[in-house]
């Protein structure tokens, strides 16, 4: 027969001391840190690109600017990409995912600006390319129209608007899905 007491033991648990006591730093890591070398880095850089339906972007507002934000929502990377393709002949040749390699995102002005450094592009002395990768947010196939919009964005170079993406052979389709079908981007599941 075992007998034990049920009195709570009060222990001060200091997680910081436990972490420091259990941490091991090798001589190589110590020298690396003393010389202030970076422990890790992210290369190449990854830029996340928005995917949303027309007038479906997130809008942040306060009590004082509700009406102004509702009437004039700020540009997103997607809407700025459309503007870029309207005004820049080089961007007209790019897919949405390729833009961060040649342009940087100006957060303050919500526009893409040409890179000033990097590897120069053949035949384009004012355009520079970097190793930056553009990554579109994933969209679940259950979000039908948004999913097909994303499919068009990775296959159609230089779109200037949401309507442009729905236009195939001068026919404006009602849905992004029908535009994808017209471009043969979808497989048929009928056997």
C-alpha positions in Angstrom: 0.0 0.0 0.0 1.3 3.4 -1.0 0.6 6.6 0.8 1.3 10.1 -0.5 0.2 13.6 0.3 -1.8 15.9 -2.0 -0.3 19.2 -0.9 0.5 21.5 -3.8 4.2 22.1 -4.2 4.9 25.7 -5.1 7.8 25.9 -7.5 9.0 29.0 -9.3 9.7 27.9 -12.9 12.1 30.2 -14.6 11.9 29.2 -18.3 14.7 31.6 -19.3 17.1 30.0 -16.9 16.1 26.5 -18.0 16.6 27.5 -21.7 20.1 29.0 -21.0 21.1 26.1 -18.9 20.1 23.5 -21.5 21.5 25.4 -24.5 24.7 24.3 -26.1 26.8 26.6 -28.3 29.6 25.0 -30.2 32.9 26.8 -30.7 32.1 27.4 -34.4 28.8 29.0 -33.6 30.4 31.1 -30.8 33.0 32.5 -33.3 30.3 33.1 -35.9 28.2 35.1 -33.4 31.2 37.0 -32.0 32.2 38.2 -35.5 28.5 39.2 -36.1 28.0 37.0 -39.2 24.4 36.4 -40.1 23.1 33.1 -38.6 20.6 32.6 -41.4 19.2 34.5 -44.3 16.4 34.3 -46.7 17.6 34.0 -50.2 16.1 34.5 -52.6 13.5 37.0 -51.3 9.9 36.0 -51.7 7.2 38.5 -52.3 3.6 37.5 -51.7 1.1 38.6 -54.3 -2.5 39.3 -53.7 -5.3 37.4 -55.4 -8.8 38.7 -55.1 -11.9 39.3 -57.3 -12.8 42.7 -58.6 -13.6 45.0 -55.6 -12.9 42.0 -53.3 -9.7 43.3 -51.7 -9.4 43.8 -48.0 -10.0 47.4 -46.9 -8.9 48.6 -43.5 -10.8 51.6 -42.1 -11.5 53.6 -39.0 -14.6 55.4 -37.8 -13.4 58.6 -39.4 -12.6 57.3 -42.9 -15.3 54.7 -43.7 -16.9 56.5 -46.6 -13.6 57.6 -48.1 -12.2 54.0 -48.0 -15.5 52.6 -49.4 -15.5 54.9 -52.3 -11.7 54.8 -53.0 -10.2 51.5 -51.7 -6.4 51.5 -51.8 -4.6 49.7 -54.5 -3.4 46.1 -53.9 -0.4 44.5 -55.6 -2.9 43.0 -58.1 -4.6 46.3 -59.1 -1.1 48.0 -59.2 0.0 45.2 -61.5 -2.9 46.0 -63.9 -1.9 49.7 -63.8 1.8 48.8 -64.4 0.8 46.7 -67.5 -1.2 49.7 -68.9 1.7 52.1 -68.5 4.9 50.0 -69.0 5.6 48.2 -72.3 8.1 45.8 -70.6 5.6 44.8 -67.9 3.1 44.0 -70.6 5.2 40.9 -71.4 5.3 39.6 -67.8 3.3 37.2 -65.8 2.1 38.4 -62.4 4.5 36.1 -60.7 7.5 37.5 -62.7 6.9 41.2 -61.7 8.9 41.0 -58.4 12.0 40.0 -60.3 12.0 43.3 -62.2 10.1 45.7 -60.0 10.0 46.5 -56.3 6.8 47.2 -54.3 6.6 50.8 -52.9 4.4 50.2 -49.8 3.8 53.9 -49.2 2.5 54.8 -52.7 1.1 51.3 -53.5 2.9 51.0 -56.9 5.5 48.8 -58.5 8.8 50.6 -59.4 11.6 49.4 -61.6 14.5 47.9 -59.9 17.6 50.1 -59.8 20.1 47.2 -59.2 20.6 43.7 -60.4 21.5 42.0 -63.6 20.7 44.1 -66.7 18.2 42.6 -69.1 19.4 42.1 -72.7 18.2 44.9 -75.0 16.7 46.8 -72.1 19.4 49.0 -70.5 17.1 50.6 -67.9 15.6 47.3 -66.7 17.3 45.1 -64.0 16.5 41.6 -62.9 16.9 40.2 -59.4 16.4 36.7 -57.9 13.3 37.7 -56.0 10.4 35.3 -56.4 6.7 36.2 -56.7 4.4 33.8 -54.9 0.6 34.0 -55.2 -1.5 33.2 -52.2 -3.1 29.8 -52.6 -6.8 29.7 -53.3 -8.9 26.7 -52.6 -10.8 25.2 -55.6 -14.1 25.6 -53.7 -13.7 29.4 -54.2 -14.4 28.9 -57.8 -14.1 32.3 -59.5 -11.1 33.3 -57.4 -9.4 29.9 -58.1 -9.9 30.4 -61.9 -8.7 34.1 -61.6 -5.5 32.8 -60.0 -5.1 30.2 -62.8 -5.4 33.0 -65.4 -2.9 35.2 -63.5 -0.2 32.5 -63.8 -0.9 32.0 -67.5 -1.8 35.3 -69.1 1.0 37.9 -69.5 0.4 41.6 -69.1 -3.3 41.8 -68.1 -4.5 45.4 -67.7 -7.8 44.7 -65.9 -10.1 42.0 -64.5 -12.0 42.2 -67.8 -8.9 41.7 -69.8 -8.3 38.4 -68.0 -11.9 37.3 -69.0 -11.3 38.3 -72.6 -10.3 35.5 -75.0 -10.2 36.0 -78.8 -12.1 39.3 -78.4 -14.9 37.6 -76.5 -15.5 38.8 -73.0 -16.5 35.8 -70.9 -19.0 36.1 -68.0 -16.8 34.1 -65.7 -13.1 33.3 -65.1 -13.9 29.7 -65.5 -15.3 30.0 -69.0 -12.2 32.1 -69.9 -10.0 29.3 -68.6 -11.9 26.8 -70.7 -11.6 29.0 -73.8 -7.8 29.1 -73.2 -7.7 25.3 -72.7 -6.4 25.6 -69.2 -8.8 23.1 -67.8 -9.0 19.4 -68.4 -12.3 17.8 -69.1 -13.4 15.1 -66.6 -15.7 13.4 -69.1 -14.3 10.1 -70.3 
